[in-house]
Amino acid sequence: MDIFTFPDGDENFLYAYIIMILVFIAASFTVSRLKRANKRLAEEESKRNEKEEQNSSHINNNKRK
């Protein structure tokens, strides 16, 4: 049985459909959490880079004086 064929009414595959739904919900939840974590990491890295640039420009300005 592949994913696109549905069983006959004689067989009881309700448990399989419930498990498939739960697996898809878990996968969706995991993907959304990973996307959110990746986005947060990128924002933190950009903030860190901005701070480093400000610190290096501040140090360079102090050296010039």
Protein Blocks (a to p, Z undefined) as FASTA:
>chain_A
ZZkbccdfkbccklmmmmmmmmmmmmmmmmmmmmmmmmmmmmmmmmmmmmmmmmmmmmmm
mmmZZ
